[in-house]
């Protein structure tokens, strides 16, 4: 095996290490304790989205995660027409 073949094989492990490091940083480990304080519906939605991202596809997981998340927010909203104000522009 020549040196070129060895160098060519080193690229994949290096890229895998970079992807693992990026995923770890994106998961914000310092926030994990706060995730346990979220309502049960939010925690279930978080786990569902994470599992679907790994098992299926990121685009599919986001689509599935946004729909129930939006429904939860609409169900729990407290804003009425009387206490609504114009947005700052």
ABEGO torsion letter per residue (X at the ends): XBAAAAAAAAAAAAAAAAAAAAAAAAAGAAAAAAAAABBAAAAAAAAAAAAAAAABBAAAAAAAAAAAAAAAAAAABABBAAABBBBBX
